[in-house]
Amino acid sequence: MVRVIAPPAGNRMRAIVLLLLSSLVLSARAHDQTVEQLVQQLVLAGSFDDAMVGDDGARTGTFRSYQRLCATATAVQLQELLRHDSPIVRCYAVRGLLDTEAKVDWPQVVLACIGDQAEVTERSSCETSKCPAGDLVFQLVRTRKVLRDEAMLDVAEQLVLRKSPLFAREWALRNLQFRDGMLHTIRTLAEAGDAPALVALARYRLQKDLPLLLARLQRPDPFADNCRFLAAEISADPKLLPALQALVPAAFARLQVDSACRLRFWLAAIAVQDGEAAAAVLRTFVLGDLVPAGRRRDLLETVVQALDERPRGPELQRLRGELAQRLEQR
């Protein structure tokens, strides 16, 4: 029988303490190395992958590396990665701060990126697209709603004032009600031909700017962009209806070569015009003989949808019922 002689209690305790200390040191080193390794994997990934990619909605190795980075890196480390050379790493750092609900100055994070034009390939579901890193950052932050009303306007104003090349600038001008202090700047941009600025200007609903809106509707190639119609819809001034009606021949011509969906902004600008005149314009166009037979149903569905999405008076309500009935008969 072999007897095992245990070391003195004091020696055992010292051994345990040394083992714990060495484990902590090794763990810390492994932690730092893991962050570096995960970041390097993202650098080499070549794309910014969402949680589900492809027909089967699988999680890619890139997204798993990102998840491990979120579980390993501290908020401070993620913030440091906002300045990384790789645009993919910068974008994942922003998403990591969002996913971990880190306490950061989000307006400053976005403003630091409004000049970031480095191209990023984004993969989500079955779609693959390319966009500037700054736009991807803005999209991530905007969809998570971490920028509240005034903070969003602060960022939007800087996008305009700094002449940001990002699509985020256009989104802000098309979708936000800017503060009164930006009126002169936005009007100057609209007068110079900045199409999204015209939409922002229309939101002020000033009679002084109505001639500019009319002039834009009367320009050649009316369907080259939809901002003029979006501005007309926002304004909803009855004085714009004759200019919109004057585009009926151009709309028929467009319908010969394109789907009715391409006319939806023009149709919406008419649909917000309450009254018999607006209903007459839509009825004449939709039921006109110049509508190609193959596009008739498409046009009916587009107009009904435009009417459904907006408040309407009794004349347009009757028109909507009439068009819906025709759809059922086709």
C-alpha positions as CSV (number, residue, x, y, z in Angstrom):
1,M,0.0,0.0,0.0
2,V,1.4,3.3,-1.1
3,R,1.0,6.2,1.3
4,V,0.6,9.7,-0.2
5,I,1.9,12.4,2.0
6,A,0.1,15.7,1.4
7,P,2.1,18.9,1.4
8,P,1.5,21.3,4.3
9,A,-1.7,23.3,4.1
10,G,0.3,26.6,3.6
11,N,2.1,25.2,0.6
12,R,-1.2,24.0,-0.9
13,M,-2.7,27.4,-0.5
14,R,0.3,29.1,-2.1
15,A,0.1,26.7,-5.0
16,I,-3.6,27.4,-5.6
17,V,-3.0,31.1,-5.5
18,L,-0.2,30.9,-8.0
19,L,-2.3,28.7,-10.3
20,L,-5.1,31.2,-10.2
21,L,-2.8,34.2,-10.9
22,S,-1.2,32.4,-13.8
23,S,-4.6,31.5,-15.2
24,L,-5.7,35.1,-15.0
25,V,-2.6,36.3,-16.8
26,L,-3.0,33.7,-19.5
27,S,-6.7,34.4,-19.9
28,A,-6.0,38.2,-20.3
29,R,-3.4,37.5,-23.0
30,A,-5.7,35.0,-24.7
31,H,-8.5,37.7,-24.6
32,D,-6.3,40.3,-26.3
33,Q,-5.1,37.8,-28.9
34,T,-8.7,36.7,-29.6
35,V,-9.9,40.2,-30.3
36,E,-6.9,40.7,-32.6
37,Q,-7.6,37.4,-34.4
38,L,-11.3,38.1,-34.8
39,V,-10.6,41.5,-36.1
40,Q,-8.2,40.1,-38.6
41,Q,-10.8,37.6,-39.7
42,L,-13.2,40.5,-40.4
43,V,-10.5,42.3,-42.3
44,L,-10.0,39.3,-44.6
45,A,-13.8,38.6,-44.9
46,G,-14.4,40.9,-47.9
47,S,-18.0,41.7,-47.0
48,F,-20.3,42.9,-44.3
49,D,-22.6,40.0,-43.7
50,D,-26.0,40.2,-41.9
51,A,-27.3,37.5,-39.6
52,M,-28.9,35.6,-42.5
53,V,-27.3,35.3,-45.9
54,G,-28.3,33.2,-48.9
55,D,-31.4,31.2,-49.8
56,D,-31.2,29.2,-46.6
57,G,-30.7,32.2,-44.4
58,A,-27.5,30.7,-43.0
59,R,-25.0,32.5,-40.7
60,T,-21.7,32.9,-42.4
61,G,-18.3,32.5,-40.9
62,T,-17.9,36.2,-41.1
63,F,-21.0,36.9,-39.0
64,R,-19.9,34.2,-36.4
65,S,-16.6,36.0,-36.1
66,Y,-18.5,39.2,-35.5
67,Q,-20.6,37.5,-32.8
68,R,-17.5,36.3,-31.1
69,L,-16.0,39.7,-31.3
70,C,-19.1,41.2,-29.5
71,A,-18.8,38.6,-26.8
72,T,-15.1,39.2,-26.3
73,A,-14.4,42.8,-26.9
74,T,-15.2,45.6,-24.4
75,A,-17.1,48.7,-25.3
76,V,-13.8,50.6,-25.2
77,Q,-12.2,48.2,-27.7
78,L,-15.2,48.4,-30.0
79,Q,-15.0,52.2,-30.0
80,E,-11.3,52.0,-30.8
81,L,-12.2,49.8,-33.8
82,L,-14.3,52.7,-35.2
83,R,-10.9,54.1,-36.3
84,H,-9.7,50.9,-37.9
85,D,-8.2,50.9,-41.4
86,S,-10.7,48.4,-42.6
87,P,-14.2,49.8,-43.5
88,I,-15.7,46.4,-42.8
89,V,-14.3,46.4,-39.3
90,R,-15.5,50.0,-38.7
91,C,-19.0,49.0,-39.7
92,Y,-19.0,45.9,-37.6
93,A,-17.7,48.0,-34.7
94,V,-20.8,50.3,-35.0
95,R,-23.1,47.3,-35.1
96,G,-21.3,45.8,-32.1
97,L,-21.9,48.9,-30.1
98,L,-25.6,48.8,-31.1
99,D,-26.0,45.1,-30.4
100,T,-24.4,45.3,-27.0
101,E,-26.3,48.5,-26.2
102,A,-23.2,50.4,-25.3
103,K,-23.4,53.9,-24.0
104,V,-21.9,56.1,-26.6
105,D,-22.4,59.5,-28.2
106,W,-24.2,58.3,-31.3
107,P,-24.4,61.7,-33.0
108,Q,-20.6,62.0,-32.8
109,V,-20.2,58.4,-34.1
110,V,-22.3,59.2,-37.1
111,L,-20.8,62.6,-37.7
112,A,-17.3,61.0,-37.7
113,C,-18.4,58.8,-40.6
114,I,-20.3,61.3,-42.9
115,G,-17.2,61.6,-45.1
116,D,-16.4,57.9,-45.2
117,Q,-16.7,56.9,-48.8
118,A,-14.8,53.6,-48.6
119,E,-16.8,51.0,-50.5
120,V,-18.3,48.1,-48.5
121,T,-20.0,45.0,-49.9
122,E,-23.1,44.2,-47.8
123,R,-24.8,40.8,-47.9
124,S,-28.2,40.3,-46.4
125,S,-30.6,37.5,-47.2
126,C,-30.3,36.9,-51.0
127,E,-29.2,40.5,-51.8
128,T,-25.6,41.7,-52.3
129,S,-25.0,45.4,-52.7
130,K,-22.2,47.9,-52.5
131,C,-22.3,51.2,-50.6
132,P,-20.0,53.7,-48.8
133,A,-19.2,52.8,-45.2
134,G,-20.7,56.0,-44.0
135,D,-24.0,55.2,-45.5
136,L,-24.0,51.7,-44.0
137,V,-23.2,53.3,-40.6
138,F,-26.0,55.8,-41.0
139,Q,-28.4,53.0,-42.0
140,L,-27.5,50.9,-39.0
141,V,-27.9,53.7,-36.5
142,R,-31.1,55.0,-38.2
143,T,-32.9,51.7,-38.2
144,R,-32.1,51.1,-34.5
145,K,-33.6,54.5,-33.7
146,V,-30.8,55.5,-31.3
147,L,-30.9,59.0,-32.7
148,R,-33.9,60.8,-31.3
149,D,-35.7,63.8,-32.8
150,E,-33.3,66.6,-32.1
151,A,-30.2,64.4,-32.4
152,M,-31.3,63.2,-35.8
153,L,-31.8,66.8,-37.0
154,D,-28.4,67.8,-35.7
155,V,-26.9,65.0,-37.8
156,A,-29.1,65.9,-40.8
157,E,-28.1,69.5,-40.7
158,Q,-24.4,68.6,-40.7
159,L,-24.9,66.3,-43.6
160,V,-26.2,69.2,-45.6
161,L,-23.9,71.9,-44.3
162,R,-20.8,69.8,-44.8
163,K,-21.9,68.8,-48.3
164,S,-21.7,65.1,-47.4
165,P,-21.3,62.9,-50.6
166,L,-23.3,60.1,-48.9
167,F,-26.8,59.0,-49.8
168,A,-27.6,59.8,-46.1
169,R,-27.7,63.5,-47.1
170,E,-30.4,62.8,-49.7
171,W,-32.4,60.6,-47.3
172,A,-32.4,63.4,-44.8
173,L,-33.5,66.0,-47.2
174,R,-36.3,63.8,-48.6
175,N,-37.7,62.6,-45.3
176,L,-37.1,65.1,-42.5
177,Q,-38.7,68.4,-41.5
178,F,-35.7,70.6,-41.1
179,R,-35.7,73.4,-38.5
180,D,-36.4,77.0,-39.5
181,G,-32.7,78.0,-39.2
182,M,-32.0,75.8,-42.2
183,L,-34.6,77.4,-44.5
184,H,-32.2,79.8,-46.3
185,T,-29.6,77.1,-46.9
186,I,-32.2,74.6,-48.3
187,R,-33.9,77.2,-50.5
188,T,-30.5,78.2,-52.0
189,L,-29.7,74.6,-52.7
190,A,-33.1,74.0,-54.3
191,E,-32.8,77.1,-56.5
192,A,-29.4,75.8,-57.7
193,G,-31.1,72.6,-58.8
194,D,-30.6,70.3,-55.9
195,A,-33.5,67.9,-56.3
196,P,-33.7,66.5,-52.7
197,A,-33.4,70.0,-51.3
198,L,-36.6,70.8,-53.2
199,V,-38.4,68.2,-51.2
200,A,-37.1,69.6,-48.0
201,L,-38.1,73.1,-49.1
202,A,-41.7,71.9,-49.8
203,R,-42.1,70.8,-46.2
204,Y,-42.0,74.4,-45.1
205,R,-45.1,75.0,-47.2
206,L,-44.4,78.6,-48.0
207,Q,-46.2,80.4,-50.8
208,K,-43.0,82.2,-51.7
209,D,-41.5,78.9,-52.9
210,L,-44.5,77.8,-55.0
211,P,-43.1,79.3,-58.3
212,L,-40.0,77.1,-57.8
213,L,-42.0,74.0,-57.4
214,L,-44.0,74.9,-60.6
215,A,-40.9,75.6,-62.5
216,R,-39.5,72.2,-61.6
217,L,-42.7,70.4,-62.8
218,Q,-42.4,72.2,-66.1
219,R,-38.8,71.2,-66.9
220,P,-38.0,68.9,-69.8
221,D,-37.8,65.1,-69.1
222,P,-40.3,65.3,-66.1
223,F,-39.8,61.7,-65.1
224,A,-36.0,61.9,-64.9
225,D,-36.3,62.0,-61.1
226,N,-39.1,61.7,-58.6
227,C,-38.2,64.5,-56.2
228,R,-40.3,67.1,-58.1
229,F,-43.4,64.9,-57.7
230,L,-42.6,64.1,-54.0
231,A,-42.3,67.9,-53.4
232,A,-45.6,68.5,-55.1
233,E,-47.2,65.8,-53.0
234,I,-45.9,67.3,-49.8
235,S,-47.0,70.8,-50.8
236,A,-50.5,69.6,-52.0
237,D,-51.1,73.1,-53.2
238,P,-54.1,73.2,-55.7
239,K,-52.1,75.6,-58.0
240,L,-49.8,72.7,-58.8
241,L,-52.6,70.5,-60.4
242,P,-52.6,72.2,-63.8
243,A,-48.8,71.6,-64.1
244,L,-49.3,68.0,-63.1
245,Q,-52.2,67.6,-65.6
246,A,-50.0,69.0,-68.4
247,L,-47.7,65.9,-67.9
248,V,-50.4,63.5,-69.0
249,P,-49.0,63.1,-72.6
250,A,-45.5,62.5,-71.2
251,A,-46.9,60.0,-68.8
252,F,-48.6,58.1,-71.6
253,A,-45.3,58.1,-73.5
254,R,-43.5,56.7,-70.5
255,L,-46.1,54.0,-70.0
256,Q,-45.4,52.7,-73.5
257,V,-41.9,51.7,-72.5
258,D,-42.1,51.2,-68.7
259,S,-44.3,49.9,-66.0
260,A,-46.9,52.0,-64.2
261,C,-44.8,51.7,-61.0
262,R,-42.5,54.3,-62.6
263,L,-45.3,56.8,-62.5
264,R,-46.3,56.3,-58.9
265,F,-44.8,59.6,-57.6
266,W,-46.6,61.6,-60.3
267,L,-49.9,59.8,-59.6
268,A,-49.4,60.3,-55.8
269,A,-48.9,64.1,-56.3
270,I,-52.3,64.1,-58.1
271,A,-54.0,61.8,-55.6
272,V,-53.4,64.3,-52.7
273,Q,-55.3,67.0,-54.6
274,D,-58.8,66.7,-53.3
275,G,-61.7,67.5,-55.5
276,E,-63.4,66.8,-58.8
277,A,-60.5,68.2,-60.9
278,A,-58.0,65.7,-59.5
279,A,-60.4,62.8,-59.9
280,A,-61.0,63.8,-63.5
281,V,-57.3,63.9,-64.3
282,L,-56.8,60.4,-62.9
283,R,-59.9,59.0,-64.5
284,T,-58.9,60.4,-68.0
285,F,-55.4,59.0,-67.7
286,V,-56.2,55.6,-66.3
287,L,-59.2,54.9,-68.6
288,G,-57.7,56.5,-71.6
289,D,-57.3,54.7,-74.9
290,L,-53.6,55.3,-75.0
291,V,-52.9,53.0,-72.1
292,P,-51.2,49.8,-73.6
293,A,-53.5,46.8,-73.1
294,G,-50.7,44.9,-71.4
295,R,-50.3,47.6,-68.8
296,R,-53.9,48.3,-68.0
297,R,-54.2,46.1,-64.9
298,D,-50.8,47.3,-63.6
299,L,-51.9,50.9,-63.9
300,L,-55.2,50.3,-62.2
301,E,-53.4,48.6,-59.3
302,T,-50.9,51.4,-59.0
303,V,-53.6,54.1,-58.9
304,V,-55.7,52.2,-56.4
305,Q,-52.7,51.8,-54.1
306,A,-51.9,55.5,-54.4
307,L,-55.4,56.4,-53.4
308,D,-55.4,53.9,-50.5
309,E,-52.2,55.3,-49.0
310,R,-53.5,58.9,-48.8
311,P,-56.5,60.7,-47.4
312,R,-59.2,61.3,-50.0
313,G,-62.4,63.3,-50.4
314,P,-65.7,62.0,-51.8
315,E,-64.8,62.4,-55.5
316,L,-61.6,60.4,-55.2
317,Q,-63.3,57.9,-53.0
318,R,-65.8,57.3,-55.7
319,L,-63.0,57.0,-58.3
320,R,-61.3,54.5,-56.1
321,G,-64.4,52.3,-55.9
322,E,-64.8,52.5,-59.7
323,L,-61.3,51.5,-60.4
324,A,-61.4,48.7,-57.8
325,Q,-64.5,47.3,-59.5
326,R,-62.8,47.3,-62.9
327,L,-59.9,45.4,-61.3
328,E,-62.3,42.7,-60.1
329,Q,-63.8,42.4,-63.6
330,R,-60.4,41.8,-65.3
